[in-house]
Amino acid sequence: MRFMMMVPADERSEAGQMPGPEVFEAMNRYNEELVKAGVLLAADGLHPTSKGALIRFGENGQSSVIDGPFTEAKELIAGYWIIQVRSKEEAIEWARRAPFEPGFDLQLRQVFDAEDFAGEVPAEILETEERLRAEVAKQHPGSA
């Protein structure tokens, strides 16, 4: 089972302010634990929305691009981890170890796997998805 742990953005991260060295040190220790346990698949921080764009899809295949910051967004993500574990309970235990201050909310969400769609999606689509994942793994070893 794969889970994503999402770090919410705040005023500081949206202003592009980097945390202090002690935060990076704590995150580095936590990431090392995840790697040693063999559960970490990916982990990254995200630039503020001021460096991004919002693509709004409209009628007839039309889309528009809105440059950041995304002032309309209620909940923004500043970073994430993707872990692979045996159960939701194990994912919760890893999330509880994350080095955050009291009052911080870390969101944990399970990532869909192909077997979650069995019976809902035609087999040829699932086969194509599997083929595409294998191709991505070849193109970017260690990232998928």
C-alpha positions as CSV (number, residue, x, y, z in Angstrom):
1,M,0.0,0.0,0.0
2,R,1.2,3.4,-0.9
3,F,0.4,6.5,1.1
4,M,1.1,10.2,0.6
5,M,1.8,12.4,3.6
6,M,1.1,16.0,2.6
7,V,2.7,19.0,4.4
8,P,0.3,22.0,4.2
9,A,1.6,25.3,3.1
10,D,1.5,28.3,5.3
11,E,2.3,32.0,5.0
12,R,6.0,31.4,5.4
13,S,6.2,28.7,2.7
14,E,4.0,30.7,0.4
15,A,6.4,33.7,0.9
16,G,9.3,31.4,-0.2
17,Q,10.9,31.5,3.3
18,M,13.1,28.5,4.0
19,P,12.9,26.9,7.4
20,G,16.0,27.1,9.7
21,P,18.8,24.6,9.6
22,E,17.4,22.7,12.6
23,V,14.3,21.9,10.6
24,F,16.4,20.6,7.7
25,E,18.4,18.5,10.1
26,A,15.3,17.0,11.7
27,M,13.8,16.3,8.3
28,N,17.1,14.7,7.1
29,R,17.1,12.4,10.1
30,Y,13.4,11.4,9.5
31,N,14.1,10.8,5.8
32,E,17.1,8.6,6.8
33,E,14.8,6.5,9.0
34,L,12.3,6.1,6.1
35,V,15.1,5.0,3.7
36,K,16.7,2.6,6.2
37,A,13.2,1.0,6.8
38,G,12.8,0.7,3.0
39,V,9.5,2.5,2.9
40,L,10.3,5.8,1.2
41,L,9.4,6.1,-2.5
42,A,9.6,9.9,-2.9
43,A,9.9,13.1,-0.8
44,D,10.0,16.7,-2.0
45,G,9.2,20.2,-1.0
46,L,7.3,22.4,-3.4
47,H,8.0,26.0,-4.4
48,P,5.4,28.5,-3.5
49,T,2.4,28.9,-5.7
50,S,3.8,32.3,-6.9
51,K,6.2,30.2,-9.0
52,G,3.4,28.0,-10.4
53,A,0.4,28.2,-12.6
54,L,-3.2,27.0,-12.4
55,I,-4.6,25.5,-15.5
56,R,-8.4,25.8,-15.5
57,F,-10.2,23.5,-17.9
58,G,-13.3,24.8,-19.7
59,E,-15.8,23.8,-22.3
60,N,-14.9,22.4,-25.7
61,G,-11.4,21.4,-24.6
62,Q,-10.4,25.0,-23.9
63,S,-8.2,25.8,-21.0
64,S,-6.9,29.0,-19.4
65,V,-3.7,29.5,-17.5
66,I,-3.6,31.6,-14.3
67,D,-0.2,32.5,-12.9
68,G,0.3,32.0,-9.2
69,P,0.0,32.8,-6.4
70,F,-3.2,30.9,-6.0
71,T,-5.1,33.2,-3.6
72,E,-8.4,31.3,-4.2
73,A,-7.0,28.0,-3.0
74,K,-8.1,27.0,0.5
75,E,-5.5,24.3,1.2
76,L,-2.1,24.3,-0.4
77,I,0.6,21.7,-0.2
78,A,4.2,22.7,0.6
79,G,5.7,19.2,0.4
80,Y,5.1,15.5,0.6
81,W,6.4,12.0,1.2
82,I,5.2,8.9,-0.6
83,I,5.8,5.8,1.4
84,Q,5.0,2.1,0.8
85,V,3.9,0.1,3.8
86,R,1.8,-2.9,4.7
87,S,-1.1,-1.1,6.3
88,K,-2.8,2.2,7.1
89,E,-1.7,1.6,10.7
90,E,1.9,1.4,9.7
91,A,1.5,4.6,7.6
92,I,0.1,6.3,10.6
93,E,3.0,5.2,12.8
94,W,5.4,6.7,10.2
95,A,3.4,9.9,10.0
96,R,3.4,10.3,13.8
97,R,7.2,10.2,13.7
98,A,7.5,13.2,11.4
99,P,9.3,16.1,13.1
100,F,6.6,18.7,13.4
101,E,5.6,21.0,16.2
102,P,2.5,20.6,18.3
103,G,-0.6,21.7,16.5
104,F,0.7,20.9,13.1
105,D,-1.6,18.9,10.8
106,L,-0.1,16.3,8.4
107,Q,-2.5,14.8,6.0
108,L,-2.2,11.1,5.2
109,R,-3.9,9.7,2.1
110,Q,-3.7,6.3,0.4
111,V,-2.6,6.2,-3.2
112,F,-4.7,4.1,-5.6
113,D,-3.1,1.0,-7.0
114,A,-4.3,-0.9,-10.1
115,E,-6.0,-3.6,-8.0
116,D,-8.2,-0.9,-6.5
117,F,-9.9,-0.5,-9.9
118,A,-10.4,-4.2,-10.6
119,G,-14.0,-4.8,-11.9
120,E,-14.4,-1.0,-12.4
121,V,-12.0,-0.4,-15.2
122,P,-11.6,-2.5,-18.4
123,A,-8.7,-4.9,-18.3
124,E,-7.0,-3.3,-21.3
125,I,-6.8,0.0,-19.6
126,L,-5.3,-1.6,-16.5
127,E,-2.8,-3.4,-18.8
128,T,-1.9,-0.1,-20.5
129,E,-1.4,1.6,-17.1
130,E,0.9,-1.2,-16.0
131,R,2.9,-0.9,-19.2
132,L,3.2,2.9,-18.8
133,R,4.4,2.4,-15.2
134,A,7.0,0.0,-16.3
135,E,8.2,2.4,-19.0
136,V,8.5,5.2,-16.5
137,A,10.5,3.0,-14.2
138,K,12.9,2.3,-17.1
139,Q,13.2,6.0,-17.9
140,H,13.6,7.0,-14.3
141,P,15.0,4.1,-12.2
142,G,14.2,4.4,-8.6
143,S,11.4,7.0,-9.0
144,A,8.3,5.0,-9.7
